[in-house]
Amino acid sequence: MNDDSSIVRLTATLREEVSRLRPGDRLPSSRELVRLHNVSPVTVSRAIGRLAAEGRVITKPGSGAYVAPAITRGGDNADMSWQTVALGDRVVDDSEVSGLLASPPEGVIPLTGGYLNPALRPSRALSAAASRALRRPDVWEMPPLSGLPELRRWFAQELGGDVTPSDVLIVSGGQTALIHAFRALTAPGTPVLVETPTYPGALAAARAAGLRATAVPMDREGVRPELLAEAFAVTGARVFLCQPTLHNPTGATLPLERREQVLAIARAAGAFVIEDDYARYFTTAPAPPPMVALDAHGTVVHINSLTKVLSPNLRVAGVVARGPAARRLRASQLVESFFVARPLQETALEFVGSPAWRRHLAALGTELALRRDTLAAALAARMPGATIHLVPRGGLHLWVRLPEDRDEESVVEAARRAGALVSPGRIYYPAEPPGPRIRVTHSAAVHTAELVEGVRRLATALDGPDGPGGPGGP
């Protein structure tokens, strides 16, 4: 007789017997089970052991095996309320970020999101780069903790100025870079200045780090320097987060003069500037140099990610910092995740070092300009009551002000029901928004025809039951 099959059969038999007994009832002794079932003592011992592992019996040395107390496993009856006390009141709110990352339902046109439609990604060239990377002899060796030297050199050369490879830290994407920067540069409970409106992922990261986001107003050219200086003075903040090139969501690009003013103001306040350069590869016209290239005093912590311009899965970014701030950033990276996986770094290095990189940027720039113009024209034609904040020199989005009498949440929900997804403006503000706004994205749609159809559906939502074209309108 096969011992394993004997154990299985005896376990099944005892399982049925246990189900008929009450909690606390004693099972027959091992000697009795050997006699009743004509099996060996080892078989009995192992069958009882399996039932104990399943939580069906409890064994008491020298006494025997007993039916275990009944355990209610139904999800409806499980009481998890104890966790509320254990976890405390520090909540990490991912609702605004998860909404931007969620895939649209079937038949719904995405006019939101921060990544390129798959048709715009260089997928074949990335696969070829990954194949070449995996053939490198050291690809499965542990990389240098700060990143591959060649990749750090590439990020440094992209920025110019006096940035060196030793100033660069390779991290897992721009969002991770923001989290490391917030943790390294300031302490929980302290204020951090942000442009308003601003990227919801940055607001979520700041809150998760225990920081208080304080708004600094903008105009069509970006953050207003005089109000930035006032905010530093009033709050005592030591960090200012900004997106000086193709700001998300407004599309503003900070002129060179203002960049220099921001640096001077931050230096006078003894504060850092986190420069989120997420859109440096989405410009359709020359932009001023990055602020880090203008900085000689370690004021700027610069973030440049390859994720948005290539693929959501290529989570590779370069963070530039100098002085003690750089050491803290490296320590944060080391403690949290050690390093970025070497095959991913090697793939990024293979791609940006190939002709496919420049070809991709050239084709992408042409396509994004076409999509931006198509979206702007469709909004102007279909939604004359709405106002585009500005038509940016590139980027992925348009920031749209709705008529003051429209309820932003109702418009967004009506658009969803009509088959178009847009981002509500309120999620871009650290406090109360000044009025109804939406962000409309052109990079997630399949093609320009889908963009136009998406705007048609959005216009239908805007002019719905309470709009000018509906029964509740004038």
Rosetta blueprint (number, residue, H / E / L):
1 M L
2 N L
3 D H
4 D H
5 S H
6 S H
7 I H
8 V H
9 R H
10 L H
11 T H
12 A H
13 T H
14 L H
15 R H
16 E H
17 E H
18 V H
19 S H
20 R H
21 L L
22 R L
23 P L
24 G L
25 D L
26 R E
27 L L
28 P L
29 S L
30 S H
31 R H
32 E H
33 L H
34 V H
35 R H
36 L H
37 H H
38 N L
39 V L
40 S L
41 P H
42 V H
43 T H
44 V H
45 S H
46 R H
47 A H
48 I H
49 G H
50 R H
51 L H
52 A H
53 A H
54 E L
55 G L
56 R L
57 V E
58 I E
59 T E
60 K E
61 P L
62 G L
63 S L
64 G E
65 A E
66 Y E
67 V E
68 A L
69 P L
70 A L
71 I L
72 T L
73 R L
74 G L
75 G L
76 D L
77 N L
78 A L
79 D L
80 M L
81 S L
82 W H
83 Q H
84 T H
85 V H
86 A H
87 L H
88 G L
89 D L
90 R L
91 V L
92 V L
93 D L
94 D L
95 S H
96 E H
97 V H
98 S H
99 G H
100 L H
101 L H
102 A L
103 S L
104 P L
105 P L
106 E L
107 G L
108 V L
109 I E
110 P E
111 L L
112 T L
113 G L
114 G L
115 Y L
116 L L
117 N L
118 P H
119 A H
120 L H
121 R L
122 P L
123 S H
124 R H
125 A H
126 L H
127 S H
128 A H
129 A H
130 A H
131 S H
132 R H
133 A H
134 L H
135 R L
136 R L
137 P L
138 D L
139 V L
140 W L
141 E L
142 M L
143 P L
144 P L
145 L L
146 S L
147 G L
148 L L
149 P H
150 E H
151 L H
152 R H
153 R H
154 W H
155 F H
156 A H
157 Q H
158 E H
159 L H
160 G L
161 G L
162 D L
163 V L
164 T L
165 P H
166 S H
167 D H
168 V E
169 L E
170 I E
171 V E
172 S L
173 G H
174 G H
175 Q H
176 T H
177 A H
178 L H
179 I H
180 H H
181 A H
182 F H
183 R H
184 A H
185 L H
186 T L
187 A L
188 P L
189 G L
190 T L
191 P E
192 V E
193 L E
194 V E
195 E E
196 T E
197 P L
198 T L
199 Y L
200 P H
201 G H
202 A H
203 L H
204 A H
205 A H
206 A H
207 R H
208 A H
209 A L
210 G L
211 L L
212 R E
213 A E
214 T E
215 A E
216 V E
217 P E
218 M E
219 D E
220 R L
221 E L
222 G E
223 V E
224 R L
225 P H
226 E H
227 L H
228 L H
229 A H
230 E H
231 A H
232 F H
233 A H
234 V H
235 T H
236 G L
237 A L
238 R L
239 V E
240 F E
241 L E
242 C E
243 Q L
244 P L
245 T L
246 L L
247 H L
248 N L
249 P L
250 T L
251 G L
252 A L
253 T L
254 L L
255 P L
256 L H
257 E H
258 R H
259 R H
260 E H
261 Q H
262 V H
263 L H
264 A H
265 I H
266 A H
267 R H
268 A H
269 A H
270 G L
271 A L
272 F E
273 V E
274 I E
275 E E
276 D E
277 D L
278 Y L
279 A L
280 R L
281 Y L
282 F L
283 T E
284 T L
285 A L
286 P L
287 A L
288 P L
289 P L
290 P L
291 M H
292 V H
293 A H
294 L H
295 D L
296 A L
297 H L
298 G L
299 T L
300 V E
301 V E
302 H E
303 I E
304 N E
305 S E
306 L L
307 T H
308 K H
309 V H
310 L H
311 S L
312 P L
313 N L
314 L L
315 R L
316 V L
317 A E
318 G E
319 V E
320 V E
321 A L
322 R L
323 G L
324 P H
325 A H
326 A H
327 R H
328 R H
329 L H
330 R H
331 A H
332 S H
333 Q H
334 L H
335 V H
336 E H
337 S H
338 F L
339 F L
340 V L
341 A L
342 R H
343 P H
344 L H
345 Q H
346 E H
347 T H
348 A H
349 L H
350 E H
351 F H
352 V H
353 G L
354 S L
355 P H
356 A H
357 W H
358 R H
359 R H
360 H H
361 L H
362 A H
363 A H
364 L H
365 G H
366 T H
367 E H
368 L H
369 A H
370 L H
371 R H
372 R H
373 D H
374 T H
375 L H
376 A H
377 A H
378 A H
379 L H
380 A H
381 A H
382 R H
383 M L
384 P L
385 G L
386 A L
387 T E
388 I E
389 H L
390 L L
391 V L
392 P L
393 R L
394 G E
395 G L
396 L L
397 H E
398 L E
399 W E
400 V E
401 R E
402 L L
403 P L
404 E L
405 D L
406 R L
407 D L
408 E H
409 E H
410 S H
411 V H
412 V H
413 E H
414 A H
415 A H
416 R H
417 R H
418 A H
419 G L
420 A E
421 L E
422 V L
423 S E
424 P E
425 G H
426 R H
427 I H
428 Y H
429 Y L
430 P L
431 A L
432 E L
433 P L
434 P L
435 G L
436 P L
437 R E
438 I E
439 R E
440 V E
441 T E
442 H L
443 S L
444 A L
445 A L
446 V L
447 H L
448 T H
449 A H
450 E H
451 L H
452 V H
453 E H
454 G H
455 V H
456 R H
457 R H
458 L H
459 A H
460 T H
461 A H
462 L H
463 D L
464 G L
465 P L
466 D L
467 G L
468 P L
469 G L
470 G L
471 P L
472 G L
473 G L
474 P L
